[in-house]
């Protein structure tokens, strides 16, 4: 929202200036105000972007997985992200302070950024899953997963018969393309020739219009012999 400014504390000529009106027009747009209302007041979207990055490691988009495989990979990615989200920083053994690292991003033009060094990620949950799978403790879960697995998409659609597809293909190839002339005549003039486009099409032997001098209006052929043309008088001088 825009805050109202006291006219006594703020100069009146600035409130009525062109710059103020332009800034006010930009800040009061409906799209901007609706976007500000939708912005999260609890956390930034960087956490969500981090989860999407972890999910791309577990389920890369360039590889095709089955429905159970994709479902399980999403679960593993969510568990791994939630467990390792708020990891503590490493502690120095010498003085007990938190360990940090200093980096220099290019966009900061030499300004440093200090980051805390996190402890190693926890992978103990995966060992638990593998042990359960080896001991067949997930048999019931596998049966439940098979029940919710949908059929392949190509099996759920009603396929067109082979005879009908061939018939449509033959009919499409047998269609005759007709040239539909325009309902009204269109006159297009070609500037370089001085003729209409219809005249050029009907009479291909039409010659290009003879060039003339822009000053005296006489033909350019043999124009150097025209003494009363200002262009020749200037060159003779």
Biotite code that builds the C-alpha atoms (Angstrom):
import biotite.structure as struc

atoms = struc.array([
    struc.Atom([0.000, 0.000, 0.000], chain_id="A", res_id=1, res_name="UNK", atom_name="CA", element="C"),
    struc.Atom([1.060, 3.635, -0.435], chain_id="A", res_id=2, res_name="UNK", atom_name="CA", element="C"),
    struc.Atom([1.523, 5.680, 2.709], chain_id="A", res_id=3, res_name="UNK", atom_name="CA", element="C"),
    struc.Atom([0.098, 9.189, 2.765], chain_id="A", res_id=4, res_name="UNK", atom_name="CA", element="C"),
    struc.Atom([2.694, 11.876, 3.384], chain_id="A", res_id=5, res_name="UNK", atom_name="CA", element="C"),
    struc.Atom([2.067, 15.028, 5.370], chain_id="A", res_id=6, res_name="UNK", atom_name="CA", element="C"),
    struc.Atom([2.035, 18.027, 3.023], chain_id="A", res_id=7, res_name="UNK", atom_name="CA", element="C"),
    struc.Atom([3.659, 20.192, 5.699], chain_id="A", res_id=8, res_name="UNK", atom_name="CA", element="C"),
    struc.Atom([6.666, 17.881, 6.130], chain_id="A", res_id=9, res_name="UNK", atom_name="CA", element="C"),
    struc.Atom([6.911, 16.995, 2.440], chain_id="A", res_id=10, res_name="UNK", atom_name="CA", element="C"),
    struc.Atom([7.107, 19.706, -0.247], chain_id="A", res_id=11, res_name="UNK", atom_name="CA", element="C"),
    struc.Atom([3.890, 20.117, -2.194], chain_id="A", res_id=12, res_name="UNK", atom_name="CA", element="C"),
    struc.Atom([5.689, 20.563, -5.497], chain_id="A", res_id=13, res_name="UNK", atom_name="CA", element="C"),
    struc.Atom([7.169, 17.057, -5.161], chain_id="A", res_id=14, res_name="UNK", atom_name="CA", element="C"),
    struc.Atom([3.727, 15.519, -4.578], chain_id="A", res_id=15, res_name="UNK", atom_name="CA", element="C"),
    struc.Atom([2.468, 17.155, -7.756], chain_id="A", res_id=16, res_name="UNK", atom_name="CA", element="C"),
    struc.Atom([5.550, 16.445, -9.864], chain_id="A", res_id=17, res_name="UNK", atom_name="CA", element="C"),
    struc.Atom([5.702, 14.180, -12.920], chain_id="A", res_id=18, res_name="UNK", atom_name="CA", element="C"),
    struc.Atom([8.090, 11.774, -11.149], chain_id="A", res_id=19, res_name="UNK", atom_name="CA", element="C"),
    struc.Atom([5.644, 11.327, -8.269], chain_id="A", res_id=20, res_name="UNK", atom_name="CA", element="C"),
    struc.Atom([2.775, 10.580, -10.635], chain_id="A", res_id=21, res_name="UNK", atom_name="CA", element="C"),
    struc.Atom([4.840, 7.989, -12.538], chain_id="A", res_id=22, res_name="UNK", atom_name="CA", element="C"),
    struc.Atom([5.987, 6.251, -9.344], chain_id="A", res_id=23, res_name="UNK", atom_name="CA", element="C"),
    struc.Atom([2.440, 6.281, -7.982], chain_id="A", res_id=24, res_name="UNK", atom_name="CA", element="C"),
    struc.Atom([1.109, 4.770, -11.222], chain_id="A", res_id=25, res_name="UNK", atom_name="CA", element="C"),
    struc.Atom([3.626, 1.909, -11.039], chain_id="A", res_id=26, res_name="UNK", atom_name="CA", element="C"),
    struc.Atom([3.103, 1.169, -7.333], chain_id="A", res_id=27, res_name="UNK", atom_name="CA", element="C"),
    struc.Atom([-0.696, 1.193, -7.541], chain_id="A", res_id=28, res_name="UNK", atom_name="CA", element="C"),
    struc.Atom([-0.973, -1.386, -10.331], chain_id="A", res_id=29, res_name="UNK", atom_name="CA", element="C"),
    struc.Atom([-3.392, -4.212, -9.528], chain_id="A", res_id=30, res_name="UNK", atom_name="CA", element="C"),
    struc.Atom([-0.909, -6.894, -10.573], chain_id="A", res_id=31, res_name="UNK", atom_name="CA", element="C"),
    struc.Atom([1.793, -5.549, -8.238], chain_id="A", res_id=32, res_name="UNK", atom_name="CA", element="C"),
    struc.Atom([-0.592, -5.242, -5.276], chain_id="A", res_id=33, res_name="UNK", atom_name="CA", element="C"),
    struc.Atom([-1.978, -8.748, -5.800], chain_id="A", res_id=34, res_name="UNK", atom_name="CA", element="C"),
    struc.Atom([1.578, -10.140, -6.042], chain_id="A", res_id=35, res_name="UNK", atom_name="CA", element="C"),
    struc.Atom([2.555, -8.479, -2.752], chain_id="A", res_id=36, res_name="UNK", atom_name="CA", element="C"),
    struc.Atom([-0.489, -9.988, -1.044], chain_id="A", res_id=37, res_name="UNK", atom_name="CA", element="C"),
    struc.Atom([0.447, -13.470, -2.285], chain_id="A", res_id=38, res_name="UNK", atom_name="CA", element="C"),
    struc.Atom([4.052, -13.200, -1.062], chain_id="A", res_id=39, res_name="UNK", atom_name="CA", element="C"),
    struc.Atom([4.886, -15.450, 1.876], chain_id="A", res_id=40, res_name="UNK", atom_name="CA", element="C"),
    struc.Atom([5.285, -13.708, 5.229], chain_id="A", res_id=41, res_name="UNK", atom_name="CA", element="C"),
    struc.Atom([6.741, -16.785, 6.973], chain_id="A", res_id=42, res_name="UNK", atom_name="CA", element="C"),
    struc.Atom([9.685, -17.924, 4.861], chain_id="A", res_id=43, res_name="UNK", atom_name="CA", element="C"),
    struc.Atom([11.413, -17.258, 1.568], chain_id="A", res_id=44, res_name="UNK", atom_name="CA", element="C"),
    struc.Atom([11.041, -19.390, -1.541], chain_id="A", res_id=45, res_name="UNK", atom_name="CA", element="C"),
    struc.Atom([14.738, -20.364, -1.446], chain_id="A", res_id=46, res_name="UNK", atom_name="CA", element="C"),
    struc.Atom([13.850, -23.310, 0.793], chain_id="A", res_id=47, res_name="UNK", atom_name="CA", element="C"),
    struc.Atom([11.355, -24.581, -1.786], chain_id="A", res_id=48, res_name="UNK", atom_name="CA", element="C"),
    struc.Atom([13.893, -24.140, -4.570], chain_id="A", res_id=49, res_name="UNK", atom_name="CA", element="C"),
    struc.Atom([16.362, -26.173, -2.490], chain_id="A", res_id=50, res_name="UNK", atom_name="CA", element="C"),
    struc.Atom([13.840, -29.013, -2.201], chain_id="A", res_id=51, res_name="UNK", atom_name="CA", element="C"),
    struc.Atom([13.298, -28.981, -5.978], chain_id="A", res_id=52, res_name="UNK", atom_name="CA", element="C"),
    struc.Atom([17.064, -29.274, -6.446], chain_id="A", res_id=53, res_name="UNK", atom_name="CA", element="C"),
    struc.Atom([17.197, -32.286, -4.100], chain_id="A", res_id=54, res_name="UNK", atom_name="CA", element="C"),
    struc.Atom([14.222, -33.843, -5.896], chain_id="A", res_id=55, res_name="UNK", atom_name="CA", element="C"),
    struc.Atom([16.004, -33.504, -9.244], chain_id="A", res_id=56, res_name="UNK", atom_name="CA", element="C"),
    struc.Atom([18.901, -35.532, -7.804], chain_id="A", res_id=57, res_name="UNK", atom_name="CA", element="C"),
    struc.Atom([16.610, -38.344, -6.683], chain_id="A", res_id=58, res_name="UNK", atom_name="CA", element="C"),
    struc.Atom([14.385, -38.284, -9.774], chain_id="A", res_id=59, res_name="UNK", atom_name="CA", element="C"),
    struc.Atom([16.130, -36.664, -12.767], chain_id="A", res_id=60, res_name="UNK", atom_name="CA", element="C"),
    struc.Atom([13.761, -35.389, -15.423], chain_id="A", res_id=61, res_name="UNK", atom_name="CA", element="C"),
    struc.Atom([15.756, -36.890, -18.293], chain_id="A", res_id=62, res_name="UNK", atom_name="CA", element="C"),
    struc.Atom([15.172, -40.441, -16.992], chain_id="A", res_id=63, res_name="UNK", atom_name="CA", element="C"),
    struc.Atom([11.807, -42.206, -17.210], chain_id="A", res_id=64, res_name="UNK", atom_name="CA", element="C"),
    struc.Atom([10.695, -44.034, -14.035], chain_id="A", res_id=65, res_name="UNK", atom_name="CA", element="C"),
    struc.Atom([7.702, -46.219, -13.382], chain_id="A", res_id=66, res_name="UNK", atom_name="CA", element="C"),
    struc.Atom([4.927, -44.940, -11.158], chain_id="A", res_id=67, res_name="UNK", atom_name="CA", element="C"),
    struc.Atom([6.119, -46.891, -8.046], chain_id="A", res_id=68, res_name="UNK", atom_name="CA", element="C"),
    struc.Atom([9.712, -45.813, -8.695], chain_id="A", res_id=69, res_name="UNK", atom_name="CA", element="C"),
    struc.Atom([8.783, -42.150, -9.016], chain_id="A", res_id=70, res_name="UNK", atom_name="CA", element="C"),
    struc.Atom([6.492, -42.339, -5.975], chain_id="A", res_id=71, res_name="UNK", atom_name="CA", element="C"),
    struc.Atom([9.202, -43.867, -3.761], chain_id="A", res_id=72, res_name="UNK", atom_name="CA", element="C"),
    struc.Atom([11.859, -41.442, -5.003], chain_id="A", res_id=73, res_name="UNK", atom_name="CA", element="C"),
    struc.Atom([9.631, -38.497, -4.082], chain_id="A", res_id=74, res_name="UNK", atom_name="CA", element="C"),
    struc.Atom([9.201, -39.938, -0.579], chain_id="A", res_id=75, res_name="UNK", atom_name="CA", element="C"),
    struc.Atom([12.952, -40.460, -0.154], chain_id="A", res_id=76, res_name="UNK", atom_name="CA", element="C"),
    struc.Atom([13.706, -36.936, -1.399], chain_id="A", res_id=77, res_name="UNK", atom_name="CA", element="C"),
    struc.Atom([11.216, -35.395, 1.054], chain_id="A", res_id=78, res_name="UNK", atom_name="CA", element="C"),
    struc.Atom([12.589, -37.438, 3.993], chain_id="A", res_id=79, res_name="UNK", atom_name="CA", element="C"),
    struc.Atom([16.194, -36.607, 3.123], chain_id="A", res_id=80, res_name="UNK", atom_name="CA", element="C"),
    struc.Atom([15.416, -32.893, 2.766], chain_id="A", res_id=81, res_name="UNK", atom_name="CA", element="C"),
    struc.Atom([13.466, -32.651, 6.029], chain_id="A", res_id=82, res_name="UNK", atom_name="CA", element="C"),
    struc.Atom([16.127, -34.496, 8.038], chain_id="A", res_id=83, res_name="UNK", atom_name="CA", element="C"),
    struc.Atom([19.050, -32.437, 6.731], chain_id="A", res_id=84, res_name="UNK", atom_name="CA", element="C"),
    struc.Atom([17.316, -29.060, 6.436], chain_id="A", res_id=85, res_name="UNK", atom_name="CA", element="C"),
    struc.Atom([18.402, -27.420, 9.701], chain_id="A", res_id=86, res_name="UNK", atom_name="CA", element="C"),
    struc.Atom([21.824, -28.933, 10.207], chain_id="A", res_id=87, res_name="UNK", atom_name="CA", element="C"),
    struc.Atom([24.147, -27.415, 12.794], chain_id="A", res_id=88, res_name="UNK", atom_name="CA", element="C"),
    struc.Atom([27.429, -25.762, 11.943], chain_id="A", res_id=89, res_name="UNK", atom_name="CA", element="C"),
    struc.Atom([30.696, -27.536, 12.546], chain_id="A", res_id=90, res_name="UNK", atom_name="CA", element="C"),
    struc.Atom([32.504, -26.609, 15.775], chain_id="A", res_id=91, res_name="UNK", atom_name="CA", element="C"),
    struc.Atom([36.237, -25.960, 15.867], chain_id="A", res_id=92, res_name="UNK", atom_name="CA", element="C"),
    struc.Atom([38.092, -28.225, 18.266], chain_id="A", res_id=93, res_name="UNK", atom_name="CA", element="C"),
    struc.Atom([40.641, -25.521, 19.093], chain_id="A", res_id=94, res_name="UNK", atom_name="CA", element="C"),
    struc.Atom([38.391, -22.809, 20.551], chain_id="A", res_id=95, res_name="UNK", atom_name="CA", element="C"),
    struc.Atom([34.862, -24.250, 20.271], chain_id="A", res_id=96, res_name="UNK", atom_name="CA", element="C"),
    struc.Atom([33.642, -21.585, 17.818], chain_id="A", res_id=97, res_name="UNK", atom_name="CA", element="C"),
    struc.Atom([31.551, -22.258, 14.742], chain_id="A", res_id=98, res_name="UNK", atom_name="CA", element="C"),
    struc.Atom([33.456, -23.024, 11.562], chain_id="A", res_id=99, res_name="UNK", atom_name="CA", element="C"),
    struc.Atom([32.820, -20.634, 8.655], chain_id="A", res_id=100, res_name="UNK", atom_name="CA", element="C"),
    struc.Atom([33.998, -20.248, 5.089], chain_id="A", res_id=101, res_name="UNK", atom_name="CA", element="C"),
    struc.Atom([34.479, -17.003, 3.144], chain_id="A", res_id=102, res_name="UNK", atom_name="CA", element="C"),
    struc.Atom([33.477, -16.935, -0.537], chain_id="A", res_id=103, res_name="UNK", atom_name="CA", element="C"),
    struc.Atom([33.607, -14.177, -3.155], chain_id="A", res_id=104, res_name="UNK", atom_name="CA", element="C"),
    struc.Atom([30.662, -14.260, -5.586], chain_id="A", res_id=105, res_name="UNK", atom_name="CA", element="C"),
    struc.Atom([31.164, -12.562, -8.938], chain_id="A", res_id=106, res_name="UNK", atom_name="CA", element="C"),
    struc.Atom([28.035, -10.431, -8.685], chain_id="A", res_id=107, res_name="UNK", atom_name="CA", element="C"),
    struc.Atom([29.339, -8.754, -5.483], chain_id="A", res_id=108, res_name="UNK", atom_name="CA", element="C"),
    struc.Atom([32.399, -7.293, -7.242], chain_id="A", res_id=109, res_name="UNK", atom_name="CA", element="C"),
    struc.Atom([34.950, -8.392, -4.653], chain_id="A", res_id=110, res_name="UNK", atom_name="CA", element="C"),
    struc.Atom([32.698, -8.214, -1.584], chain_id="A", res_id=111, res_name="UNK", atom_name="CA", element="C"),
    struc.Atom([32.921, -11.325, 0.582], chain_id="A", res_id=112, res_name="UNK", atom_name="CA", element="C"),
    struc.Atom([30.114, -13.570, 1.834], chain_id="A", res_id=113, res_name="UNK", atom_name="CA", element="C"),
    struc.Atom([30.507, -15.559, 5.058], chain_id="A", res_id=114, res_name="UNK", atom_name="CA", element="C"),
    struc.Atom([28.787, -18.949, 5.253], chain_id="A", res_id=115, res_name="UNK", atom_name="CA", element="C"),
    struc.Atom([28.650, -21.495, 8.011], chain_id="A", res_id=116, res_name="UNK", atom_name="CA", element="C"),
    struc.Atom([30.099, -24.942, 7.377], chain_id="A", res_id=117, res_name="UNK", atom_name="CA", element="C"),
    struc.Atom([27.348, -27.508, 7.980], chain_id="A", res_id=118, res_name="UNK", atom_name="CA", element="C"),
    struc.Atom([27.878, -30.954, 9.462], chain_id="A", res_id=119, res_name="UNK", atom_name="CA", element="C"),
    struc.Atom([27.742, -33.956, 7.150], chain_id="A", res_id=120, res_name="UNK", atom_name="CA", element="C"),
    struc.Atom([24.330, -35.073, 5.883], chain_id="A", res_id=121, res_name="UNK", atom_name="CA", element="C"),
    struc.Atom([22.594, -37.944, 7.680], chain_id="A", res_id=122, res_name="UNK", atom_name="CA", element="C"),
    struc.Atom([22.004, -41.106, 5.609], chain_id="A", res_id=123, res_name="UNK", atom_name="CA", element="C"),
    struc.Atom([21.026, -43.517, 8.395], chain_id="A", res_id=124, res_name="UNK", atom_name="CA", element="C"),
    struc.Atom([17.382, -43.601, 7.272], chain_id="A", res_id=125, res_name="UNK", atom_name="CA", element="C"),
    struc.Atom([18.406, -45.217, 3.986], chain_id="A", res_id=126, res_name="UNK", atom_name="CA", element="C"),
    struc.Atom([20.121, -48.039, 5.852], chain_id="A", res_id=127, res_name="UNK", atom_name="CA", element="C"),
    struc.Atom([16.872, -48.622, 7.734], chain_id="A", res_id=128, res_name="UNK", atom_name="CA", element="C"),
    struc.Atom([14.910, -48.803, 4.475], chain_id="A", res_id=129, res_name="UNK", atom_name="CA", element="C"),
    struc.Atom([17.418, -51.208, 2.941], chain_id="A", res_id=130, res_name="UNK", atom_name="CA", element="C"),
    struc.Atom([17.314, -53.469, 6.000], chain_id="A", res_id=131, res_name="UNK", atom_name="CA", element="C"),
    struc.Atom([13.508, -53.546, 5.876], chain_id="A", res_id=132, res_name="UNK", atom_name="CA", element="C"),
    struc.Atom([13.595, -54.414, 2.195], chain_id="A", res_id=133, res_name="UNK", atom_name="CA", element="C"),
    struc.Atom([16.116, -57.232, 2.675], chain_id="A", res_id=134, res_name="UNK", atom_name="CA", element="C"),
    struc.Atom([14.078, -58.734, 5.511], chain_id="A", res_id=135, res_name="UNK", atom_name="CA", element="C"),
    struc.Atom([10.803, -58.505, 3.511], chain_id="A", res_id=136, res_name="UNK", atom_name="CA", element="C"),
    struc.Atom([9.263, -56.154, 6.070], chain_id="A", res_id=137, res_name="UNK", atom_name="CA", element="C"),
    struc.Atom([7.785, -53.995, 3.297], chain_id="A", res_id=138, res_name="UNK", atom_name="CA", element="C"),
    struc.Atom([5.681, -56.697, 1.676], chain_id="A", res_id=139, res_name="UNK", atom_name="CA", element="C"),
    struc.Atom([2.364, -55.159, 2.723], chain_id="A", res_id=140, res_name="UNK", atom_name="CA", element="C"),
    struc.Atom([3.494, -51.699, 1.627], chain_id="A", res_id=141, res_name="UNK", atom_name="CA", element="C"),
    struc.Atom([4.452, -53.064, -1.789], chain_id="A", res_id=142, res_name="UNK", atom_name="CA", element="C"),
    struc.Atom([1.033, -54.632, -2.184], chain_id="A", res_id=143, res_name="UNK", atom_name="CA", element="C"),
    struc.Atom([-0.650, -51.337, -1.265], chain_id="A", res_id=144, res_name="UNK", atom_name="CA", element="C"),
    struc.Atom([1.553, -49.502, -3.742], chain_id="A", res_id=145, res_name="UNK", atom_name="CA", element="C"),
    struc.Atom([0.594, -51.911, -6.532], chain_id="A", res_id=146, res_name="UNK", atom_name="CA", element="C"),
    struc.Atom([-3.077, -51.268, -5.819], chain_id="A", res_id=147, res_name="UNK", atom_name="CA", element="C"),
    struc.Atom([-2.774, -47.494, -6.299], chain_id="A", res_id=148, res_name="UNK", atom_name="CA", element="C"),
    struc.Atom([-0.554, -47.802, -9.378], chain_id="A", res_id=149, res_name="UNK", atom_name="CA", element="C"),
    struc.Atom([-2.596, -46.647, -12.399], chain_id="A", res_id=150, res_name="UNK", atom_name="CA", element="C"),
    struc.Atom([-2.620, -48.416, -15.732], chain_id="A", res_id=151, res_name="UNK", atom_name="CA", element="C"),
    struc.Atom([-0.463, -47.252, -18.603], chain_id="A", res_id=152, res_name="UNK", atom_name="CA", element="C"),
    struc.Atom([-1.926, -44.241, -20.365], chain_id="A", res_id=153, res_name="UNK", atom_name="CA", element="C"),
    struc.Atom([-2.016, -45.917, -23.776], chain_id="A", res_id=154, res_name="UNK", atom_name="CA", element="C"),
    struc.Atom([-4.162, -48.739, -22.358], chain_id="A", res_id=155, res_name="UNK", atom_name="CA", element="C"),
    struc.Atom([-6.729, -46.330, -20.866], chain_id="A", res_id=156, res_name="UNK", atom_name="CA", element="C"),
    struc.Atom([-7.505, -44.645, -24.212], chain_id="A", res_id=157, res_name="UNK", atom_name="CA", element="C"),
    struc.Atom([-9.912, -45.922, -26.844], chain_id="A", res_id=158, res_name="UNK", atom_name="CA", element="C"),
    struc.Atom([-7.741, -46.614, -29.877], chain_id="A", res_id=159, res_name="UNK", atom_name="CA", element="C"),
    struc.Atom([-8.877, -45.913, -33.410], chain_id="A", res_id=160, res_name="UNK", atom_name="CA", element="C"),
    struc.Atom([-9.201, -49.005, -35.585], chain_id="A", res_id=161, res_name="UNK", atom_name="CA", element="C"),
    struc.Atom([-6.602, -49.679, -38.269], chain_id="A", res_id=162, res_name="UNK", atom_name="CA", element="C"),
    struc.Atom([-9.172, -49.730, -41.072], chain_id="A", res_id=163, res_name="UNK", atom_name="CA", element="C"),
    struc.Atom([-10.599, -46.351, -40.059], chain_id="A", res_id=164, res_name="UNK", atom_name="CA", element="C"),
    struc.Atom([-7.131, -44.759, -39.867], chain_id="A", res_id=165, res_name="UNK", atom_name="CA", element="C"),
    struc.Atom([-6.217, -46.021, -43.354], chain_id="A", res_id=166, res_name="UNK", atom_name="CA", element="C"),
    struc.Atom([-9.562, -44.826, -44.769], chain_id="A", res_id=167, res_name="UNK", atom_name="CA", element="C"),
    struc.Atom([-9.050, -41.300, -43.394], chain_id="A", res_id=168, res_name="UNK", atom_name="CA", element="C"),
    struc.Atom([-5.510, -41.211, -44.763], chain_id="A", res_id=169, res_name="UNK", atom_name="CA", element="C"),
    struc.Atom([-6.683, -42.149, -48.261], chain_id="A", res_id=170, res_name="UNK", atom_name="CA", element="C"),
    struc.Atom([-9.493, -39.566, -48.161], chain_id="A", res_id=171, res_name="UNK", atom_name="CA", element="C"),
    struc.Atom([-7.101, -36.828, -47.063], chain_id="A", res_id=172, res_name="UNK", atom_name="CA", element="C"),
    struc.Atom([-4.663, -37.584, -49.890], chain_id="A", res_id=173, res_name="UNK", atom_name="CA", element="C"),
    struc.Atom([-7.520, -37.613, -52.431], chain_id="A", res_id=174, res_name="UNK", atom_name="CA", element="C"),
    struc.Atom([-8.603, -34.086, -51.559], chain_id="A", res_id=175, res_name="UNK", atom_name="CA", element="C"),
    struc.Atom([-8.093, -31.507, -54.344], chain_id="A", res_id=176, res_name="UNK", atom_name="CA", element="C"),
    struc.Atom([-6.635, -28.179, -53.321], chain_id="A", res_id=177, res_name="UNK", atom_name="CA", element="C"),
    struc.Atom([-8.524, -25.359, -55.059], chain_id="A", res_id=178, res_name="UNK", atom_name="CA", element="C"),
    struc.Atom([-7.179, -21.847, -55.492], chain_id="A", res_id=179, res_name="UNK", atom_name="CA", element="C"),
    struc.Atom([-9.852, -19.423, -54.283], chain_id="A", res_id=180, res_name="UNK", atom_name="CA", element="C"),
    struc.Atom([-9.446, -15.995, -55.964], chain_id="A", res_id=181, res_name="UNK", atom_name="CA", element="C"),
    struc.Atom([-10.027, -12.829, -53.910], chain_id="A", res_id=182, res_name="UNK", atom_name="CA", element="C"),
    struc.Atom([-13.522, -11.387, -53.923], chain_id="A", res_id=183, res_name="UNK", atom_name="CA", element="C"),
    struc.Atom([-12.287, -7.832, -54.549], chain_id="A", res_id=184, res_name="UNK", atom_name="CA", element="C"),
    struc.Atom([-9.515, -6.651, -56.830], chain_id="A", res_id=185, res_name="UNK", atom_name="CA", element="C"),
    struc.Atom([-6.414, -5.473, -54.990], chain_id="A", res_id=186, res_name="UNK", atom_name="CA", element="C"),
    struc.Atom([-4.210, -2.881, -56.684], chain_id="A", res_id=187, res_name="UNK", atom_name="CA", element="C"),
    struc.Atom([-0.585, -2.999, -55.606], chain_id="A", res_id=188, res_name="UNK", atom_name="CA", element="C"),
    struc.Atom([1.764, -0.420, -57.077], chain_id="A", res_id=189, res_name="UNK", atom_name="CA", element="C"),
    struc.Atom([5.462, -1.221, -57.431], chain_id="A", res_id=190, res_name="UNK", atom_name="CA", element="C"),
    struc.Atom([7.439, 1.994, -56.738], chain_id="A", res_id=191, res_name="UNK", atom_name="CA", element="C"),
    struc.Atom([10.563, 1.004, -58.695], chain_id="A", res_id=192, res_name="UNK", atom_name="CA", element="C"),
    struc.Atom([8.651, 0.465, -61.948], chain_id="A", res_id=193, res_name="UNK", atom_name="CA", element="C"),
    struc.Atom([5.780, 2.907, -61.639], chain_id="A", res_id=194, res_name="UNK", atom_name="CA", element="C"),
    struc.Atom([3.399, 0.132, -62.704], chain_id="A", res_id=195, res_name="UNK", atom_name="CA", element="C"),
    struc.Atom([0.712, -1.832, -60.930], chain_id="A", res_id=196, res_name="UNK", atom_name="CA", element="C"),
    struc.Atom([1.445, -5.391, -59.899], chain_id="A", res_id=197, res_name="UNK", atom_name="CA", element="C"),
    struc.Atom([-1.476, -6.660, -62.000], chain_id="A", res_id=198, res_name="UNK", atom_name="CA", element="C"),
    struc.Atom([0.016, -4.975, -65.087], chain_id="A", res_id=199, res_name="UNK", atom_name="CA", element="C"),
    struc.Atom([3.377, -6.623, -64.499], chain_id="A", res_id=200, res_name="UNK", atom_name="CA", element="C"),
    struc.Atom([1.767, -10.044, -64.090], chain_id="A", res_id=201, res_name="UNK", atom_name="CA", element="C"),
    struc.Atom([-0.414, -9.677, -67.194], chain_id="A", res_id=202, res_name="UNK", atom_name="CA", element="C"),
    struc.Atom([2.374, -8.126, -69.304], chain_id="A", res_id=203, res_name="UNK", atom_name="CA", element="C"),
    struc.Atom([5.735, -9.499, -68.135], chain_id="A", res_id=204, res_name="UNK", atom_name="CA", element="C"),
    struc.Atom([7.549, -7.584, -70.920], chain_id="A", res_id=205, res_name="UNK", atom_name="CA", element="C"),
    struc.Atom([6.713, -4.203, -69.352], chain_id="A", res_id=206, res_name="UNK", atom_name="CA", element="C"),
    struc.Atom([9.850, -2.119, -69.095], chain_id="A", res_id=207, res_name="UNK", atom_name="CA", element="C"),
    struc.Atom([11.002, -0.201, -66.080], chain_id="A", res_id=208, res_name="UNK", atom_name="CA", element="C"),
    struc.Atom([10.103, 3.488, -66.040], chain_id="A", res_id=209, res_name="UNK", atom_name="CA", element="C"),
    struc.Atom([12.869, 5.664, -67.445], chain_id="A", res_id=210, res_name="UNK", atom_name="CA", element="C"),
    struc.Atom([14.745, 7.504, -64.668], chain_id="A", res_id=211, res_name="UNK", atom_name="CA", element="C"),
    struc.Atom([14.551, 11.299, -64.588], chain_id="A", res_id=212, res_name="UNK", atom_name="CA", element="C"),
    struc.Atom([16.560, 13.986, -62.855], chain_id="A", res_id=213, res_name="UNK", atom_name="CA", element="C"),
    struc.Atom([15.112, 15.120, -59.559], chain_id="A", res_id=214, res_name="UNK", atom_name="CA", element="C"),
    struc.Atom([16.067, 18.789, -60.219], chain_id="A", res_id=215, res_name="UNK", atom_name="CA", element="C"),
    struc.Atom([15.161, 19.504, -63.826], chain_id="A", res_id=216, res_name="UNK", atom_name="CA", element="C"),
    struc.Atom([12.880, 16.543, -64.525], chain_id="A", res_id=217, res_name="UNK", atom_name="CA", element="C"),
    struc.Atom([14.647, 15.568, -67.765], chain_id="A", res_id=218, res_name="UNK", atom_name="CA", element="C"),
    struc.Atom([15.728, 11.993, -68.594], chain_id="A", res_id=219, res_name="UNK", atom_name="CA", element="C"),
    struc.Atom([19.021, 10.832, -67.082], chain_id="A", res_id=220, res_name="UNK", atom_name="CA", element="C"),
    struc.Atom([20.149, 9.388, -70.407], chain_id="A", res_id=221, res_name="UNK", atom_name="CA", element="C"),
    struc.Atom([22.503, 12.002, -71.863], chain_id="A", res_id=222, res_name="UNK", atom_name="CA", element="C"),
    struc.Atom([21.794, 14.264, -68.887], chain_id="A", res_id=223, res_name="UNK", atom_name="CA", element="C"),
    struc.Atom([25.386, 15.488, -68.737], chain_id="A", res_id=224, res_name="UNK", atom_name="CA", element="C"),
    struc.Atom([24.744, 17.475, -71.922], chain_id="A", res_id=225, res_name="UNK", atom_name="CA", element="C"),
    struc.Atom([21.823, 19.414, -70.383], chain_id="A", res_id=226, res_name="UNK", atom_name="CA", element="C"),
    struc.Atom([23.359, 22.789, -69.587], chain_id="A", res_id=227, res_name="UNK", atom_name="CA", element="C"),
    struc.Atom([20.381, 24.400, -67.870], chain_id="A", res_id=228, res_name="UNK", atom_name="CA", element="C"),
    struc.Atom([20.223, 21.728, -65.126], chain_id="A", res_id=229, res_name="UNK", atom_name="CA", element="C"),
    struc.Atom([21.481, 23.063, -61.733], chain_id="A", res_id=230, res_name="UNK", atom_name="CA", element="C"),
    struc.Atom([23.328, 19.807, -61.158], chain_id="A", res_id=231, res_name="UNK", atom_name="CA", element="C"),
    struc.Atom([25.444, 20.241, -64.326], chain_id="A", res_id=232, res_name="UNK", atom_name="CA", element="C"),
    struc.Atom([26.024, 23.921, -63.640], chain_id="A", res_id=233, res_name="UNK", atom_name="CA", element="C"),
    struc.Atom([27.379, 23.091, -60.172], chain_id="A", res_id=234, res_name="UNK", atom_name="CA", element="C"),
    struc.Atom([29.721, 20.411, -61.575], chain_id="A", res_id=235, res_name="UNK", atom_name="CA", element="C"),
    struc.Atom([31.009, 22.740, -64.327], chain_id="A", res_id=236, res_name="UNK", atom_name="CA", element="C"),
    struc.Atom([31.994, 25.297, -61.730], chain_id="A", res_id=237, res_name="UNK", atom_name="CA", element="C"),
])
